[in-house]
């Protein structure tokens, strides 16, 4: 009997949480796609706003963190870019596109750090 | 019962997984970016920049001092960050010899040069050039001229308290022999192109460029910043490349970094945006 109750509770929990989570992810995805569109038109600040919103809606959305990192790079905010890349890599460690972006960033950031005389 | 519970959890997690994968992975676009790198020096107190000249050893092929002065002035003019003072260079070599101490300098001039660096030819010092400069350590003994605040303050006063760019430039011939790995293109029996790495012994010669740029506050004579570089280029020994073109090729590699000292620089690249 307790096991049956537990199953039921679990099912109800997932049944209610699932759509809510999917809705959050759906909204985050809309923000990400809109961000990509505006970034392609050079509106990077608007893109940052959209991608930040996406990461708030869905903090597990690696693509949003990746795109945010790229936008921070474009804006010269290298510390923020590193943090966003690290988050994206942590969320999707096997995503080769994120890793490729991060490697390119590190190469650039290390050069900048050497010039500044700070640790990369 | 427990088995049923397990099955329920597994099937629900599969649904959740499918949901997640359905919402994720929506393609990507490649996009060009330009990352701004902040300048290393705050140049806001200055209106002018004066490239004062460089310590350079005697070199028959290239007057590294004058070529560097001309190149940096033209690059700074193009960048338009500060007004470039178009005045004669300072007699830096003479001053450096004085500061190094007359007897020492005289003996340096008279003494046979130290063991030439890697096949560098021994050259005689024309007037106004430092004697026996074949390697970095030769220039180091004259480097204290850059710490002479009074001297640089005076130079600054003469040029409306400009930011002063000076330093040393070592440009010397260089030769190196050894095994070099190259890719050799061959065609197999089916006519397919095959690239095979091969190692062969080669004698190569070229140049080393070792500049140090020193930035001095013309208002106080104090050093603000200095940075050293080392670049080398090697060619096949049978290739005849003029020294001056090698000099410009090597300088071209480090000019962006030099300019980034005074002005922001944008580094172009491509990144991938995910959907």
Boltz contact constraints between the chains, C-beta under 6 A:
constraints:
  - contact:
      token1: [A, 3]
      token2: [B, 1]
      max_distance: 6.0
  - contact:
      token1: [A, 3]
      token2: [B, 5]
      max_distance: 6.0
  - contact:
      token1: [A, 7]
      token2: [B, 5]
      max_distance: 6.0
  - contact:
      token1: [A, 7]
      token2: [B, 8]
      max_distance: 6.0
  - contact:
      token1: [A, 14]
      token2: [B, 12]
      max_distance: 6.0
  - contact:
      token1: [A, 22]
      token2: [B, 19]
      max_distance: 6.0
  - contact:
      token1: [A, 25]
      token2: [B, 23]
      max_distance: 6.0
  - contact:
      token1: [A, 33]
      token2: [B, 275]
      max_distance: 6.0
  - contact:
      token1: [A, 36]
      token2: [B, 273]
      max_distance: 6.0
  - contact:
      token1: [A, 36]
      token2: [B, 275]
      max_distance: 6.0
  - contact:
      token1: [A, 63]
      token2: [B, 274]
      max_distance: 6.0
  - contact:
      token1: [A, 66]
      token2: [B, 274]
      max_distance: 6.0
  - contact:
      token1: [A, 67]
      token2: [B, 273]
      max_distance: 6.0
  - contact:
      token1: [A, 70]
      token2: [B, 271]
      max_distance: 6.0
  - contact:
      token1: [A, 73]
      token2: [B, 33]
      max_distance: 6.0
  - contact:
      token1: [A, 73]
      token2: [B, 35]
      max_distance: 6.0
  - contact:
      token1: [A, 74]
      token2: [B, 33]
      max_distance: 6.0
  - contact:
      token1: [A, 76]
      token2: [B, 36]
      max_distance: 6.0
  - contact:
      token1: [A, 97]
      token2: [B, 28]
      max_distance: 6.0
  - contact:
      token1: [A, 97]
      token2: [B, 272]
      max_distance: 6.0
  - contact:
      token1: [A, 101]
      token2: [B, 271]
      max_distance: 6.0
  - contact:
      token1: [A, 101]
      token2: [B, 272]
      max_distance: 6.0
  - contact:
      token1: [A, 104]
      token2: [B, 269]
      max_distance: 6.0
  - contact:
      token1: [A, 108]
      token2: [B, 35]
      max_distance: 6.0
  - contact:
      token1: [A, 108]
      token2: [B, 267]
      max_distance: 6.0
  - contact:
      token1: [A, 112]
      token2: [B, 37]
      max_distance: 6.0
  - contact:
      token1: [A, 115]
      token2: [B, 40]
      max_distance: 6.0
